Amino acid sequence: MTSEQRRLQPRKQPRQVRAELTRQRILTAAAHVFAEYGYAAGTTNRIAERARISIGSLYQYYPNKDAILAELLTRHLDGDRTTETLRRYKESPEPLETVIRAFVRTVIENHLDDPRLLQIMIEQAPRSGELLERITRLEWEMIGDLRELLHGHPEVRVRDKDTAARLVASTVELTVHQLIASPGSIDVTRLENELVAMITGYLRA
């Protein structure tokens, strides 16, 4: 393990229920602190205070706030259901609009828990080589599933389906992230409807 990997790794893997509950308290507290103060001002002292533990106890679990944010990002990736949704519809006779709506809705739901925290995680979270590889792997899994779906659906008329899969994945992910994580609020139903209309229209052209 490199020094960079050690810097981003939790120090203590809980084996008892009490220890696991303490780690959960640290992560929950960190999510609130980062969302409220931002990453730069979201210090380990503030996290420990919010979690109601000593700073020494926090350091038994995590060496620094980078490691805490990296674990929050990992847990966010674990909760992503986009690929699962695409695979469910891959050989489905459902109309194209229904399939694209399910995809768009899943991406939106994946961004709703705490938009401010999500913005911090994506834009400021330290990323080890291992974490970057995982993010890249998830992106390409999504693109691969979209590609298969586009090749197999009778309503899809766009010619270059390989490029279309990459465009759809990037457009939906980046648009949803930018609009939901930005300071100004947006109506998620309207966002979903407009994205579905835009993507479906492009694929049928």
C-alpha positions in Angstrom: 0.0 0.0 0.0 1.4 3.4 -1.0 1.5 6.4 1.4 -1.3 8.0 -0.7 -3.5 5.0 -0.2 -2.7 4.9 3.5 -3.6 8.6 3.8 -7.1 7.9 2.4 -7.8 4.6 4.3 -9.8 4.3 7.5 -7.5 3.4 10.4 -9.9 1.1 12.2 -12.3 -1.4 10.7 -15.0 -1.8 13.3 -15.6 -5.4 14.5 -18.1 -4.7 17.3 -21.5 -3.1 17.0 -20.5 -0.2 19.2 -17.4 0.6 17.1 -19.5 0.5 13.9 -22.0 2.9 15.4 -19.2 5.3 16.3 -18.0 5.2 12.7 -21.5 5.8 11.4 -21.8 8.8 13.8 -18.5 10.2 12.4 -19.6 9.8 8.8 -23.0 11.3 9.5 -21.5 14.2 11.4 -18.9 14.8 8.6 -21.7 14.9 5.9 -23.5 17.6 7.9 -20.3 19.6 8.6 -19.0 19.5 5.0 -22.5 20.5 3.7 -22.8 23.3 6.2 -19.2 24.7 6.2 -17.7 23.5 3.0 -14.7 21.2 2.8 -12.0 23.7 3.7 -13.7 24.8 6.9 -15.1 21.4 7.7 -12.4 20.5 10.1 -11.9 17.3 12.1 -12.5 19.2 15.3 -15.9 20.3 14.0 -16.7 16.8 12.9 -15.8 15.3 16.3 -17.8 18.0 18.0 -20.9 17.2 15.8 -20.4 13.5 16.4 -20.1 14.1 20.2 -16.8 12.3 20.5 -13.3 13.4 21.3 -10.9 14.3 18.5 -8.7 11.4 19.7 -11.5 9.0 19.2 -12.1 10.3 15.7 -8.4 9.8 14.8 -8.7 6.2 15.9 -11.0 5.7 12.9 -9.7 8.1 10.3 -6.3 9.7 9.9 -7.7 12.9 8.4 -10.8 14.5 6.8 -9.6 13.4 3.4 -10.1 9.8 4.4 -13.6 10.6 5.8 -14.6 12.3 2.5 -13.2 9.5 0.5 -15.3 7.0 2.4 -18.4 9.1 1.9 -17.7 9.1 -1.8 -17.3 5.4 -1.8 -20.6 4.9 -0.1 -22.2 7.2 -2.6 -20.9 5.0 -5.4 -22.1 1.9 -3.6 -25.6 3.3 -3.6 -25.7 4.0 -7.4 -28.5 2.0 -9.0 -28.2 3.3 -12.6 -26.6 0.2 -14.1 -29.1 -2.0 -12.3 -32.0 0.1 -13.9 -30.5 -0.1 -17.4 -30.1 -3.9 -17.2 -33.6 -4.3 -16.1 -34.8 -2.6 -19.3 -32.2 -4.0 -21.7 -34.5 -6.6 -23.3 -37.8 -4.9 -22.3 -40.6 -4.3 -24.8 -41.3 -1.0 -22.9 -41.5 2.2 -25.0 -38.3 4.1 -25.4 -39.6 7.0 -23.4 -40.4 4.7 -20.5 -36.9 3.3 -20.5 -35.2 6.7 -20.7 -37.4 8.1 -18.0 -36.5 5.2 -15.6 -32.8 5.9 -16.4 -33.1 9.7 -15.9 -35.1 9.3 -12.7 -32.5 6.9 -11.2 -29.7 9.4 -11.9 -31.8 12.2 -10.3 -32.6 10.1 -7.2 -28.9 9.3 -6.8 -28.2 13.1 -6.5 -31.0 14.1 -4.1 -29.8 13.0 -0.7 -27.7 16.1 -0.1 -26.8 18.1 -3.2 -24.3 20.3 -1.4 -22.4 17.4 0.0 -22.5 15.6 -3.4 -21.0 18.7 -5.0 -18.2 18.7 -2.5 -17.6 14.9 -2.9 -17.4 15.1 -6.7 -15.4 18.3 -7.0 -13.1 18.2 -3.9 -12.9 14.6 -2.7 -9.3 13.3 -2.8 -9.2 10.2 -5.0 -6.8 7.4 -4.8 -5.9 5.5 -8.0 -8.1 2.7 -6.8 -11.1 5.0 -6.3 -10.5 6.6 -9.7 -10.4 3.2 -11.4 -13.7 2.3 -9.7 -15.4 5.5 -10.9 -14.1 4.9 -14.5 -15.3 1.3 -14.3 -18.8 2.4 -13.3 -18.9 5.0 -16.0 -18.0 2.5 -18.7 -20.4 -0.1 -17.3 -23.2 2.5 -17.7 -22.1 3.3 -21.2 -21.9 -0.4 -22.2 -25.4 -1.0 -20.9 -26.7 2.0 -22.7 -25.0 0.9 -25.9 -26.7 -2.5 -25.8 -30.0 -1.0 -25.0 -29.8 1.4 -27.9 -28.7 -1.3 -30.3 -31.7 -3.5 -29.3 -34.5 -1.0 -29.1 -36.7 -0.7 -32.2 -37.5 3.0 -31.6 -33.9 4.1 -31.7 -33.1 5.7 -35.1 -29.8 7.5 -34.4 -27.1 5.9 -36.5 -24.0 6.0 -34.4 -25.2 4.2 -31.3 -21.8 3.9 -29.7 -21.3 7.6 -29.6 -24.9 8.1 -28.7 -24.5 5.9 -25.6 -21.6 8.1 -24.4 -23.4 11.3 -25.2 -26.5 10.2 -23.3 -24.6 9.0 -20.3 -22.5 12.2 -20.1 -25.4 14.6 -20.8 -27.7 13.1 -18.1 -25.0 12.7 -15.4 -23.4 16.1 -15.9 -26.7 18.0 -16.3 -28.3 16.4 -13.3 -25.2 17.0 -11.1 -24.8 20.7 -12.2 -28.4 21.6 -11.8 -29.2 19.8 -8.6 -25.9 20.5 -6.8 -25.9 24.3 -7.7 -27.0 26.8 -5.1 -30.3 27.6 -7.0 -33.1 25.1 -6.6 -34.7 23.4 -9.6 -38.0 21.5 -9.8 -36.8 17.9 -10.2 -40.1 16.9 -12.0 -39.6 19.5 -14.6 -35.9 18.6 -14.9 -36.9 14.9 -15.4 -39.5 15.7 -18.1 -37.2 18.0 -20.1 -34.3 15.6 -20.0 -36.5 12.7 -21.1 -38.0 14.8 -23.9 -34.5 15.9 -25.1 -32.9 12.5 -24.9 -35.8 10.6 -26.5 -36.1 13.1 -29.3 -32.4 12.8 -30.1 -32.5 9.0 -30.1 -35.6 8.9 -32.4 -34.2 11.4 -34.9 
